[in-house]
Every structure is written in C-alpha cells, then in structure tokens.
Amino acid sequence: MNKPEITSQLANIVGEEYVSDDLADLIPYERDDQFPFVPPHRPDYVVRPRTIEEIQKILRLANDHKIPVVPFASGINRKGLCIASKGGILLDMRRMTRIEIDEEMMIATIEPGVNFAQLVVALNDYPHLRCLTPDAPATASVLANYMLRGIYATSTRYGIDHLLTMKIILPNGEILDTGSAATPNTIGPYCNIVNGPDLTKLFQANVGTMGVAVEGRIRLYPMPEKIRFLLISFPSFESMLEPAKQYTLQNLVAGVWIWTFTEDALKTIMQLKSATPEWFALGLFLEGTSTEVHDQEDQVLAIAAEAKGEVLKIPPDFENEFVLDHRYMRGDVRGWRKGNLYGCSCYGTFKNLVAYYKAGKKLCEKYGFEGYHFEALPVSPFHGQLTYIDPCILWDGGDPAQVTKIRAFHQELRAALLDIGIYGFFRPFPGVVNSQELGMYGEIWRKIKQLIDPNNIMNPGKPPLD
C-alpha cells in the first residue's frame, strides 16, 4: 500500500481534518531539545485520534503494514522520546482530554491529552483534593508524566509513583487493562493489586515502545491547609547534606531540593544574584496544618543553624510563585530562559552526592561551560538512600561549537556517573539507556518487547531496542 492509500485509510478512521502528510504539518514534530543526541526526523503522517476505538483501528492498520507508530501526548517533549526516528505515524493524542474524578475513591481517570492545568482546574470543584504536580510546565501530560515517573516537589514525602492502573492498546489493536480493572466484576478499576504480576509497572517507563496508553487511573491526595517555602543557603555543598538527610529521615518536609548554582546559572534560572562564584542552598516545602507547619519550621531551622545555614528573606512574590507551583502547577520554566538546558538525570544514593556533583563540575570546567547547576532530591521511600540526581548545564544550541562540545560532555558525564555507581537513569532516553549493558535484565526486556510487538512498530529506535 502506497503513501496516498495509507493517508486515505487513516482519514477513513479519524476524518480528513485529523490526518496530514503535508510537509508543513510534519516539520513541527521532527525535533526537540535533544537534537544533538537524537537526530531530527519527520514522521510520514500526523494523526489526531479522539477515541480508543480509533486508536485500535490505527494500530491494526500500522501492524498489518509494518508502519512505525510514535505516541505523542501533549507536546511537552524532551530528549528524543517522541521523535519518529524511523518515520511512520505520529499519534498526536491532544484531543483525548476526558477527566473523571471519583471523590470517594480519591482517584482520577484521565486520557493522555489531559495536562496538569486542565486537571487542576477540574479539581477546583473538590477543594479538599489535589494531584501532585511535577517540576515541569503546566501543559505537560499528566498520564505521560506519571508513566515516566516525573519528579515532584513532594517526592521526599510522597515518592514518584502516582499511577495506579492503565488501559493499553497493544500493537495488534487489542485492549489490555492492568491492575484490578482486569478482575471480573471488579469493585472498581482503581487498584494496582491484582491476582498476578503488576503489569502497570511493565508499561511504565517504556515510552510507547510496547503499546499506547489511552487511559490512566491516578492517585489524588488531601489538599494541605498550609504550604510554606523556605530557602536556606549554606557555606559549601557538603555542609547542606546532613540537614537534607535529617529533614528526610524525620519526615519534616514534603520536599527538599539540594541546589548548587554557578553565578551565571543562579542569575538565569532563579533570577537571583550571588556575591560568590557558586551558591549552595536547600529549597524546602513544608505542608500540613498551620500548627504542623509551624512545628516543622522550628525543627528545620534548628537543624540548619547547626550546619551554619542562613535562612534567606525572600520577596513574598517569589515565595508565592514556588508555593503555587508546588500546590497547583508549574507556571514557569526557569531553566529555558537562556538557550538550552542539558541534564543527565539519574537515580543514585545520597551518600554519593559529593561524587556526582564533582563529576559534573569537573567536566564543565574541562569544556568551558559556565552555567552549571546541580540538583538532587531525596525520594520516598528512602531505603537505599534513593535520591534523584541531575547535573545540569546551560548551553547554546545555536552555536555549532557548543553542540560538538555538549555531545562529548554527555558521553563523559554518562560514563562518570556509571563509574561512581547509580541505580539507573531517570528515563529510558535514547542515547542514555542501553539495554545491552543491563545483562539478563536487558535481554528479558528486549524479549518482552519482541513478544508484545513482534513487528517492532511501536516507537522503534528507542530502548530497549536501538
């Protein structure tokens, strides 16, 4: 079947106005901020389905003709995950925006096109409930972010796993309900406890390589009476680690961000000035009742004082911005105010933070990058001292020399993190995660992919298959 025939078949499924193979419509999907590592590539078709049944038909057509399919949720894409590296169908699901809130069960059922702004607005009718919002734009897809286990300002207390069950369309068009939704006469498809393995986890962090997630059931949480943001500076990187550890172990904070900024990064990202070449600080989110927050703050400040931490008096507007981001949605993306923001995110152990930090700093000095920003966030449950690690640098993607340098920087930093020892990289980004390095785990991962998707139509070129 030739390209016009495929376009015609797709139009029969979703309607002519929701299918295009026009160059002008394809170009916007060809690249994202990871273009130095995942080369730009256009899809052959952009299709905008509205229903689960339409997606089933699209996948059956694609599977029969071995056409690649790349799922695309809300368009806030990073690091090559939605680049159609092999061409094919770009499945743009931004029209799928259904939200159902079950107040009694404290869950929301959402489609992939629902972004955090939309969900927060829907939850305004339930002022005692909230979703946990990520360190990402408000227009990010809730389902995609939860599938990929985003990072949240509440991660120190509530962790990163807020997705209960999913409805997946497999490459052959069949529907798979994970969790309790698969149980006959279930009391409600809201629980990830089921008779056998938790298949929700199988499809998490798989970036559309084994099927299309068309529905998710997510956890909702009580809305705290009060939220307080504190910013505490310290004389060195090492001096702020013990306070951060104690805040985590004593459950004094919802989130503790461990931050370092060079002068250039601080001015760009936080819009603050520093009298020193590098600035070290903890960003803390306290939440609970007014009494609980007051008690938490007293304990937090006492621990900080022992490590010579200085509580900064910040403008009310600045604090309110952080509180609103934390409570509702991310309205500002500070890291992109100047050029590009590179990060090699991973999970590691708290005790190795100094080594992770120094590895990134050493390579910045080697390659001449001035905008170094390192951040870390202890994650619940803290067994094994689980910590999110992100050495970040500001760079200019419009400068060919810096593009060359960032590629070399990336390879050296990736190797350095593996040499220090990490639990794993943040997400299965192409160019970062290599299943060949994972031994039997990687082999089984590839075999599962081949079992579910024997024609390799689902987002080919992404892990686990290169």
Secondary structure, DSSP 8 states (H G I E B T S, - for coil): --HHHHHHHHHHHH-GGGEE--HHHHGGGS--TTTTTS-----SEEE---SHHHHHHHHHHHHHHT--EEEE-SS---TTTT--TT-SEEEE-TT---EEEETTTTEEEE-TT-BHHHHHHHHTTSTTEE---BSS-TTSBHHHHHHTT--BTTHHHH-S--EEEEEEE-TTS-EEE-GGGGSTT-S-TT-S--SS--HHHHHTT-TTSS-EEEEEEEE-EE--SEEEEEEEEESSTGGGHHHHHHHHHTT--SEEEEEEEEHHHIIIII----SSSEEEEEEEEEEESHHHHHHHHHHHHHHHHHTT-EE----HHHHHHHHHHHHT-----GGGSSSEEEE--EEEEGGGHHHHHHHHHHHHHHHT--EEEEEEEE-SS-GGGEEEEEEEEEE-TT-HHHHHHHHHHHHHHHHHHHHH--SEESS--TTT--GGGGHHHHHHHHHHHHHH-TT--BSTTSTT--
